[in-house]
């Protein structure tokens, strides 16, 4: 089973690289204090991560901030505590094709949005999140250094692999950006 998943991921990567050749993205470094549109991708397997992201969003100074949050649930089942609305969406492996590329419309639309900033808040690797972060047309992409380096513009090298720490560090350093 692991061999099949590795093969599917390898083919998914080939398809992703092919798709990226057709996408043009303008990279513009944007700090949190200048962001009008924000996207967040995260591993939604822990309910505590969702709470941390909600607290992070409340702490941002912009009252007119538009945001979209996509959570990936590695299991095939979405629990009752995960409710999608206009700003929060969740998906599972069932919402992806055989090569693990998301196929639902709201994720494809998310990738086409020219967000000011995309935060990738995944401390483990999931190909589905990598696919979305790579295909996103966001002007600036930030997250943890490591597995997502090829799709990010700003990376945090951290020893502590918690989302809480990642959010704290990103908030600190992205608030410093464009502050002059």
N, C-alpha and C positions, 0 to 999 in steps of 0.2 A: 504494500500500500504506500509506503514511503517513497519507493522508486517511482510509482505512478505520479504521486504529487510532485516530486522533483522534476519529472519529465514535463508535466503540465506547466509548472512554473517556468521551466527553461523555454518552452514554446511560447508561453505568455510573455516572457521578456523579449523574445524575438519580435512578436507582434507589437509589443509596446514600443520598441525601438523603431519599428517601421512606421507606426502611427505618429511618433514624435517628429519625424522628418517633415510631416505635413503641417505641423503647428509652429506658429511664430509667436514669441512672447517677448515683450519689452520688459527688461529688468530695471526697476527703479527702487532704490533703497528708501524705505518708508518706516519711520519710527511710530511707535504706538500713539504718540501725541498728535500725529498728523493723519491717522487712519480714519477713513470714512466707511470703508467696507472691509470686513474681516471674515476669513474662513478658518474653521478649525476642523482638523481631522484627528480622530483618536480611537484607541482600542477601547471599546465599550464593555469589555468583559468584566470590569469591576465597577460597581455602582458608585463607589467613592470617587472615581475619576470624573464622572458626570457632575457630582456635587462640587468638586474642585474647579471645574470649568465654569460652572454657574457663578461661583464666588469670584473667579477671575474676571468674568464679564461684568459683574456688578462693580468691581473695583476700577474699571476703566473710566476715565474722566468724560469722554464724549457721550452726551445724552442722546445725540442723533445718530449714533453708530449703528450701521446695518451689519448684521452678521448672519452667517449660516454655519451650522455645526453638523458634521457627519460622523457618526459613530459606527465602527465595524464590530460586529459581534461574531467571534470565531465559531461559536456554536451554531447549529442550524435553527435554533429556536429563540425568539425574542420574548423576554419575560414581560409581565404586565407593567413593571416599573419603567419600561422604555416606551414612551409615547412620542410619536413623531408629530410635529406641527409644522408651521411655516418656516421656522428657523432651525429646528432640530430634526435630523433624519437618522435612521438606523438601517443597516443592511447586514445580511448574513451571506454565507457561501451560496445559499439558494438563489440569491439575487445576482449571481455571477455566472458567466458562461463556463464551458468546460475548461477553458484555459485561465480561469479565475479572474477574468476581467469583468468589472461591474457592468451590468446591462440595463439597469433601471434608469428611467428617464431623469429623475431628479439628480442623480449623481452625474449623468452626462451633462446636464444643464449647469451643475456646480462647476464642472471642469471648464466650461466655456465662459464663466463669469470672469471679468477682468477685475478681480479683487485687489485692493491695495496691499493686503497682507494675508498670507496663508500660514497658519501655525500647524505643524505636524507634531502632535502630542502622543506619539507612540514610542514607548521605551523598549518594545520588542519588535521584531520584524514581521510584517504581514504584507504579502505581495499585493493584496487588494488596496491597501493604503498607499503603497509605493506607486501603484498604477495611477491612482487619483492624484497624488501629489506631483507625479511626473507630467501628467496630461493637463494639469491645471494651468490656466493662463494668468494666474495671479502675478502681480508685478513684483512681489517680493515674498520669498518663502523661507521660513525659519523653523528650526527644530533641533533635535539632539544629533550630535555627530555620530556617525557610524553607518548603519544600513541605508539611510536615506540620503547620503551625501550627494549623490549624482543629481537629485532633484531639488536640493536646497541651495539657497543663496547665502544663508546665515546659519551657522551651526554652533551649538554649545557642546563643548567636550566636558562630560560630567562623569564622576566616579559613582555618584549616587544615581541610581536608575529609577527614581520615583517621578511621577508626573507632577507631584506637588513641587518638588525641587526644580524641575524643568520649567514650570510656569513662573516660579519666582525668579529664576535666572533670566528667562526670556523677557519678562516684564522689566527687570532692572536694566538690561542692556538695550532693549528696543526703545525704552524711554529716553535713553541717552542719544539715540540716533536722531538726526535732524534737529538737534537742540542748539541752535546757534544763531 
